[in-house]
Amino acid sequence: MIPSINPLVLNLKESATLLINNTVKDMRKQGREVAHFGFGQAAFPVPELLVDGLRQNAGENSYLPTQGLLPLREAFCGFLKSEFGLDYGVEDIFVGPGSKELIFQISYMVEGVLLAPAPSWVSYGPQATLRGKKLIPIETQRENSYKLTARELDKCCHARAQEQKLLILNNPNNPTGAVYNEEELREIADICRAYNVVVISDEIYAMIDFTGRPHASIAKYYPEGTIVSTGLSKSFAAGGYRLGMMVIPETLRVLKDALKSIISETFSAVSAPMQYSALTAYSRFDEIKDEIKQNTEIYKAASRYLWTRFLEMDLNCPKPQGAFYLFPDFDNYREKLRKKGILTGIQLAHDMLDQKGVGFLPGSDFYFPATNLGARVASVDFNGKEVRDKWPGGKLTDDQINDLFPNLVMGCDRMEEYLQNL
Ligand SMILES: Cc1ncc(COP(=O)(O)O)c(C=O)c1O
């Protein structure tokens, strides 16, 4: 039997990140040594506090409220206030099975186009496709670390002044590792206010920030139109727990009501033991803050190592300021690659994986044209627990880098070899 399928679903392909992850896994199973720069999963174990919270609450078997466990939402409000200076009440908070699902629900509910800077995270576009709407990429500049500027946004909004617009802004950023500062966000907020843009501020990497500045959220400058999403997946290293948090302000009450209805008619509520585990994370955050800070210091060292190597290879690459990604491009090798028959980012990514066992994602997965030679590199192919146990801190010697991040070193050596032999 071949049932007919919703054409919007037929337009989807398997998520680019999951696809490369599976290819790399298969290659490793076949005994090939691969540097996995393709998948952005936290490199550390889940903090013991969360594991314990989960263990202690394994017997919780009741359906929880649609919006989420009340003490969890209370604790999360306290966390938002103390860590990010954001003021919200429990009625503004929603708990979902990962922030990805919550972002999808908003994109599903809000009419109009979805605007996103190019490059942006791979899943926003397919989520919009599923709803039969378009993602409009707003091209950004490498010289500005691919951060959206108020002027670029203004131009795009002006051209669509009559339509409702939803903007998704990810800070710190996947795929570039860029971090917006307060001034940049303030300017973007002014444009959003002028055009009544609804903003989803995807802050899943909020605590993985190398700048030393307090985390800046656009919600501070545009509270009336900003929805914030975050969760346990990245800084709490618990992606597999599938727990995300979303904040919707009272000014967007109509969305809150609609989201409550959607949740109650779909996943009902997030699994109870997971919510109790998240409660330990947010209510006793002080106990794991140092661990999270140290993990961030390690992410910074890994990112900065890759960045230094990429510049030595004559790749163009903005300096990573947060998250665990870099976005180098191979523009300086375009001519040599062309002679080898490589004209697109996908061809380059395949050839590099094939020839050198180095996996990364091409720029076209991030809303750039096919011929863009940018690459999304994740810096987390290391054993976080081992690195933390040995962590010497301070500036690392070459020997220490070889010892702590062997796959990053191997991946860079092979990329360098590939480029030298072009
Ligand atoms: C930019 C960005 N947003 C959202 C998510 C989804 O996170 P979650 O695990 O909370 O669904 C990810 C995960 O890779 C991400 O990179």
The ligand as a Tripos MOL2 file, in Angstrom:
@<TRIPOS>MOLECULE
LIG
   16    16     1     0     0
SMALL
NO_CHARGES

@<TRIPOS>ATOM
      1 C1         20.2450   27.0300   17.1250 C.3       1 LIG1
      2 C2         19.5270   25.9010   17.7700 C.ar      1 LIG1
      3 N1         18.2860   26.1000   18.2080 N.ar      1 LIG1
      4 C3         17.5870   25.1090   18.7770 C.ar      1 LIG1
      5 C4         18.1220   23.8530   18.9220 C.ar      1 LIG1
      6 C5         17.2570   22.7650   19.4840 C.3       1 LIG1
      7 O1         17.5040   22.4820   20.7800 O.3       1 LIG1
      8 P1         16.5830   21.4910   21.6030 P.3       1 LIG1
      9 O2         17.4370   20.3480   21.9180 O.co2     1 LIG1
     10 O3         16.1710   22.3090   22.8200 O.co2     1 LIG1
     11 O4         15.3950   21.1090   20.8060 O.co2     1 LIG1
     12 C6         19.4260   23.5990   18.4880 C.ar      1 LIG1
     13 C7         20.0150   22.2500   18.5940 C.2       1 LIG1
     14 O5         20.9180   21.8650   17.9050 O.2       1 LIG1
     15 C8         20.1500   24.6530   17.8960 C.ar      1 LIG1
     16 O6         21.4070   24.4820   17.4480 O.3       1 LIG1
@<TRIPOS>BOND
     1     1     2 1
     2     2     3 ar
     3     2    15 ar
     4     3     4 ar
     5     4     5 ar
     6     5     6 1
     7     5    12 ar
     8     6     7 1
     9     7     8 1
    10     8     9 2
    11     8    10 1
    12     8    11 1
    13    12    13 1
    14    12    15 ar
    15    13    14 2
    16    15    16 1
@<TRIPOS>SUBSTRUCTURE
     1 LIG1         1 GROUP 0 **** ****
